[in-house]
Amino acid sequence: MAKSYNICLDIGGTKVLGAIFDENMEQVFRLKKKTKESGENTENVEQVIISVVQEMIDSSGIEKKKIHAIAAGAPGVIDQADGIVLFSPNLPWRNYDIRTPLEEKFGVPFYIGNDVNVGVLGEYRHGAARGYRNIVGLFVGTGMGGGLILNGELYTGHQFKAAEYGHMVLDPEGPMCNCGQRGCLEAFSSKQGISDYIRQQTRRGRPSLLAENVKDGVFKSKRLKQALAANDPLATEAVERACHYLAVATGNLINTFSPDLVLYGGGVIEAVGNIFLEKIIAQVDRYCMPSIRTTVELTTAALGDDSVIYGALAMIEEAEAGK
């Protein structure tokens, strides 16, 4: 029997999520494994990824010779053409060739791209963005990621660095961002930005159900959902602020690209349901040209945690099609 299975991975700073797809694009096996034990060593991270792939093959009972290809999304700036991670904020990789060891170990092609780019591609091929040709994707997580589909093709720009919407400066006098600039969208609207704002306000004596959750870091998305459900005033205010800047950024992106669709995803959006989308839609008309806005839809991602693994599958599909 010919090879008929693909292994798709979502590589994060703390976990690897994997799925095996059969020739009908159905998931036949899943595995999630923490990567914290990998420490700060590049080879250790590589070994965790290899061990995840090997465990998936062993546990699924699928013969290695029936694996057709492996693909992954990972955080950072990634040279998709050569499989090199140029920089990753949450993994110890700099100009690191991850493709070669994976291909040598498993004897099949390996593809890798930026996780949000890959996630938007997954929604385009298999999720909420199917049927659209021009898509702006904004994924709200600990940081703020972006992806862009233009005329039915993933657009990654020069050296695969495009669609960094999170670092669109919306207020030059605004809060400091991890990138070194002030007033970035990420500094206002990501989980990090929302947490920083709540922490700042609680230090001024304002109460919040999230006070302890943000004391030393960022809240868990489910805790934000609980605080909003309890009508926590400070959590509500922080979300209003985040959505305001997301609406401003969305308006700018609509004016720039005139997309068919603006797609919102990521852990925060997934956790709190339509709250973000409703607040963005309520404001976005103020920040873009009416003649452009009338042809744009706004919606949330449909694949949840699986956006990236479906995008990895789409990378394999596109490689097969010779793109």
C-alpha positions as CSV (number, residue, x, y, z in Angstrom):
1,M,0.0,0.0,0.0
2,A,1.2,3.5,-0.8
3,K,2.1,6.0,1.9
4,S,-1.1,7.6,3.0
5,Y,-0.6,9.4,6.4
6,N,0.7,12.9,7.3
7,I,2.0,14.0,10.7
8,C,1.2,17.6,11.6
9,L,2.6,19.5,14.6
10,D,1.9,22.7,16.5
11,I,5.2,23.4,18.3
12,G,5.0,25.8,21.2
13,G,7.2,27.1,23.9
14,T,5.7,24.6,26.5
15,K,4.1,21.9,24.4
16,V,3.9,20.0,21.1
17,L,0.5,19.1,19.8
18,G,0.5,16.5,17.1
19,A,-2.1,14.8,14.9
20,I,-1.9,12.1,12.2
21,F,-4.2,12.6,9.2
22,D,-5.2,9.8,6.8
23,E,-5.6,10.2,3.1
24,N,-9.2,11.5,3.6
25,M,-7.8,14.3,5.8
26,E,-9.3,12.7,8.9
27,Q,-7.5,12.7,12.2
28,V,-6.7,9.2,13.3
29,F,-4.4,9.9,16.2
30,R,-3.5,12.8,18.5
31,L,-0.8,13.5,21.1
32,K,0.1,16.5,23.2
33,K,3.4,16.5,25.1
34,K,5.0,19.2,27.3
35,T,8.4,20.5,26.1
36,K,9.4,22.1,29.4
37,E,12.0,19.4,30.0
38,S,13.8,20.5,26.9
39,G,15.4,23.4,28.8
40,E,17.5,25.9,26.8
41,N,19.3,23.5,24.6
42,T,18.4,23.5,20.8
43,E,19.2,19.8,20.4
44,N,17.0,19.0,23.4
45,V,14.0,20.7,21.8
46,E,14.8,18.9,18.6
47,Q,14.8,15.6,20.5
48,V,11.5,16.3,22.1
49,I,9.9,16.9,18.7
50,I,11.5,13.7,17.3
51,S,10.3,11.8,20.3
52,V,6.7,13.1,19.8
53,V,6.7,12.0,16.2
54,Q,8.2,8.6,17.0
55,E,5.7,8.1,19.9
56,M,2.8,9.0,17.5
57,I,4.0,6.4,15.0
58,D,4.5,3.8,17.7
59,S,1.3,4.4,19.6
60,S,-0.9,4.7,16.5
61,G,0.3,1.4,15.1
62,I,0.9,3.0,11.7
63,E,3.9,1.7,9.9
64,K,6.7,4.2,9.4
65,K,6.8,3.5,5.7
66,K,3.2,4.7,5.4
67,I,4.1,8.2,6.6
68,H,4.1,10.5,3.7
69,A,5.3,13.9,5.1
70,I,5.6,15.9,8.4
71,A,4.8,19.6,8.8
72,A,4.7,22.0,11.7
73,G,4.0,25.5,12.8
74,A,6.3,27.1,15.4
75,P,6.6,30.6,16.9
76,G,9.1,33.0,15.4
77,V,10.6,34.1,12.1
78,I,10.9,31.0,9.9
79,D,12.5,30.5,6.5
80,Q,9.8,28.2,5.0
81,A,11.9,27.6,1.9
82,D,14.8,26.1,3.7
83,G,13.2,24.9,7.0
84,I,15.4,27.2,9.1
85,V,14.1,29.0,12.3
86,L,15.8,32.4,12.1
87,F,14.5,33.5,15.5
88,S,12.0,32.2,18.0
89,P,11.0,34.2,21.1
90,N,9.9,31.1,23.1
91,L,12.4,28.5,21.9
92,P,16.2,28.4,22.0
93,W,16.6,28.5,18.2
94,R,18.6,31.1,16.2
95,N,19.3,30.4,12.5
96,Y,18.6,26.8,13.4
97,D,18.1,24.1,10.7
98,I,15.3,22.0,12.0
99,R,14.4,20.4,8.7
100,T,17.6,18.3,8.2
101,P,17.5,16.3,11.4
102,L,13.7,15.5,11.0
103,E,14.1,14.4,7.4
104,E,17.2,12.3,8.2
105,K,15.4,10.6,11.1
106,F,12.1,9.8,9.4
107,G,13.1,9.8,5.7
108,V,10.1,12.0,4.6
109,P,9.8,15.6,3.6
110,F,9.5,18.1,6.5
111,Y,7.9,21.5,6.2
112,I,7.7,24.3,8.8
113,G,6.3,27.8,9.0
114,N,5.4,30.6,11.5
115,D,2.6,29.3,13.7
116,V,0.1,32.1,13.1
117,N,0.8,32.1,9.4
118,V,0.2,28.4,9.4
119,G,-2.9,28.8,11.6
120,V,-4.4,31.3,9.2
121,L,-3.6,29.0,6.3
122,G,-5.4,26.2,8.2
123,E,-8.5,28.3,8.6
124,Y,-8.3,29.2,4.9
125,R,-8.1,25.6,3.7
126,H,-10.2,23.8,6.3
127,G,-11.9,26.3,8.6
128,A,-13.8,29.6,8.9
129,A,-12.0,31.3,6.0
130,R,-12.8,28.7,3.3
131,G,-14.2,30.3,0.2
132,Y,-12.5,33.7,0.8
133,R,-9.5,34.9,-1.2
134,N,-8.1,37.8,0.8
135,I,-7.9,37.2,4.6
136,V,-6.3,39.2,7.4
137,G,-5.8,37.0,10.4
138,L,-5.2,38.3,14.0
139,F,-4.5,35.7,16.7
140,V,-4.7,37.0,20.3
141,G,-2.7,34.9,22.7
142,T,0.1,35.7,25.1
143,G,1.4,37.9,22.3
144,M,-0.3,39.0,19.1
145,G,0.3,37.1,15.9
146,G,-0.8,37.8,12.3
147,G,-1.2,36.1,9.0
148,L,-2.2,37.2,5.6
149,I,-3.7,35.5,2.6
150,L,-3.6,37.5,-0.6
151,N,-5.4,36.3,-3.8
152,G,-5.5,32.8,-2.3
153,E,-1.9,32.6,-1.4
154,L,-0.2,32.9,2.0
155,Y,1.8,36.1,1.9
156,T,5.0,36.0,4.0
157,G,6.9,39.0,2.6
158,H,10.6,39.5,2.3
159,Q,12.5,36.9,4.3
160,F,9.2,35.5,5.7
161,K,8.8,38.5,8.0
162,A,5.4,39.9,7.0
163,A,2.1,40.3,8.9
164,E,3.6,41.4,12.2
165,Y,0.4,43.3,13.0
166,G,1.1,43.0,16.7
167,H,3.8,45.5,16.3
168,M,1.7,48.1,14.5
169,V,2.3,51.3,16.6
170,L,-1.0,52.8,17.6
171,D,0.2,55.2,20.3
172,P,3.8,56.3,20.3
173,E,3.4,57.4,23.9
174,G,1.8,54.1,24.9
175,P,2.9,51.2,27.0
176,M,6.3,49.5,26.4
177,C,6.2,46.4,24.2
178,N,8.5,43.4,24.5
179,C,9.8,44.3,21.0
180,G,11.3,47.6,22.3
181,Q,8.7,49.9,20.8
182,R,6.0,51.8,22.6
183,G,2.3,51.6,22.0
184,C,2.2,48.4,19.8
185,L,-1.1,46.6,19.4
186,E,0.4,43.7,21.3
187,A,1.1,46.0,24.3
188,F,-2.6,46.9,24.5
189,S,-4.5,43.9,23.3
190,S,-2.6,40.6,23.9
191,K,-2.9,38.6,27.1
192,Q,0.4,40.1,28.1
193,G,-1.0,43.6,27.5
194,I,-4.2,43.0,29.3
195,S,-2.4,41.5,32.2
196,D,0.0,44.4,32.4
197,Y,-2.9,46.8,32.5
198,I,-4.8,44.9,35.2
199,R,-1.5,44.6,37.3
200,Q,-0.9,48.3,37.0
201,Q,-4.4,49.2,38.1
202,T,-4.5,46.8,41.0
203,R,-1.2,48.3,42.3
204,R,-3.1,51.5,42.4
205,G,-5.6,49.9,44.8
206,R,-8.3,48.8,42.4
207,P,-9.8,45.4,43.1
208,S,-10.1,42.6,40.6
209,L,-10.8,38.9,40.6
210,L,-7.7,38.6,38.4
211,A,-5.4,40.4,40.9
212,E,-3.6,37.3,42.0
213,N,-3.5,35.8,38.5
214,V,-1.6,38.7,37.1
215,K,0.7,39.3,40.1
216,D,3.7,37.6,38.6
217,G,2.7,37.0,35.0
218,V,-0.3,36.6,32.7
219,F,-3.7,35.2,33.5
220,K,-5.0,31.9,32.1
221,S,-7.6,32.6,29.4
222,K,-10.3,30.6,31.3
223,R,-9.8,32.9,34.3
224,L,-10.5,36.0,32.1
225,K,-13.7,34.3,31.0
226,Q,-14.8,33.7,34.6
227,A,-14.0,37.3,35.6
228,L,-16.0,38.7,32.7
229,A,-18.9,36.4,33.5
230,A,-18.8,37.8,37.1
231,N,-18.9,41.4,35.7
232,D,-15.5,42.2,37.2
233,P,-15.2,45.9,36.5
234,L,-11.4,46.0,36.0
235,A,-11.4,42.9,33.8
236,T,-14.2,44.4,31.7
237,E,-12.4,47.7,31.4
238,A,-9.2,46.0,30.3
239,V,-11.1,44.0,27.6
240,E,-12.8,47.2,26.4
241,R,-9.4,48.8,26.1
242,A,-8.0,45.8,24.2
243,C,-10.9,45.7,21.8
244,H,-10.7,49.4,21.2
245,Y,-7.2,49.0,19.9
246,L,-8.0,45.9,18.0
247,A,-10.8,47.9,16.3
248,V,-8.4,50.7,15.4
249,A,-5.8,48.2,14.0
250,T,-8.6,46.3,12.2
251,G,-9.7,49.5,10.5
252,N,-6.2,50.3,9.4
253,L,-5.8,46.8,8.0
254,I,-9.1,47.0,6.2
255,N,-8.1,50.3,4.6
256,T,-4.7,48.8,3.6
257,F,-5.7,45.4,2.2
258,S,-9.5,45.6,1.5
259,P,-9.8,41.9,2.5
260,D,-12.8,39.7,2.1
261,L,-12.5,38.6,5.7
262,V,-10.8,39.6,9.0
263,L,-10.4,36.5,11.1
264,Y,-9.7,36.5,14.9
265,G,-8.2,33.5,16.6
266,G,-5.9,32.5,19.4
267,G,-6.3,31.3,22.9
268,V,-8.0,34.5,24.3
269,I,-10.6,34.7,21.5
270,E,-11.3,31.0,21.8
271,A,-11.7,31.2,25.6
272,V,-14.1,34.2,25.8
273,G,-16.4,33.4,22.9
274,N,-17.8,36.3,20.9
275,I,-17.2,39.0,23.4
276,F,-14.1,40.4,21.6
277,L,-15.7,40.1,18.1
278,E,-18.9,41.9,19.2
279,K,-16.9,44.8,20.8
280,I,-14.6,45.1,17.7
281,I,-17.6,45.1,15.3
282,A,-19.3,47.8,17.4
283,Q,-16.3,50.2,16.9
284,V,-14.5,49.3,13.7
285,D,-16.6,51.5,11.4
286,R,-15.1,54.6,13.0
287,Y,-11.6,53.6,11.8
288,C,-12.0,52.6,8.2
289,M,-13.5,54.0,5.0
290,P,-17.2,53.1,4.6
291,S,-16.8,52.1,1.0
292,I,-14.2,49.5,1.9
293,R,-15.9,48.3,5.1
294,T,-19.1,47.3,3.3
295,T,-17.3,44.5,1.5
296,V,-15.5,43.0,4.5
297,E,-16.7,40.3,6.9
298,L,-15.4,39.9,10.5
299,T,-15.5,36.5,12.2
300,T,-13.7,34.1,14.6
301,A,-11.6,31.1,13.8
302,A,-13.4,27.7,13.7
303,L,-10.7,25.2,14.3
304,G,-9.6,26.3,17.8
305,D,-6.4,24.5,19.0
306,D,-6.3,22.7,15.7
307,S,-5.8,25.8,13.4
308,V,-2.0,25.2,13.2
309,I,-2.1,21.4,12.7
310,Y,-4.7,21.9,9.8
311,G,-2.4,24.6,8.5
312,A,0.5,22.2,8.6
313,L,-1.6,19.8,6.6
314,A,-2.3,22.6,4.1
315,M,1.5,23.1,3.7
316,I,1.8,19.5,2.7
317,E,-1.1,19.8,0.3
318,E,0.4,22.9,-1.3
319,A,3.8,21.2,-1.6
320,E,2.1,18.3,-3.3
321,A,0.4,20.7,-5.7
322,G,3.8,22.1,-6.7
323,K,3.3,25.6,-5.1
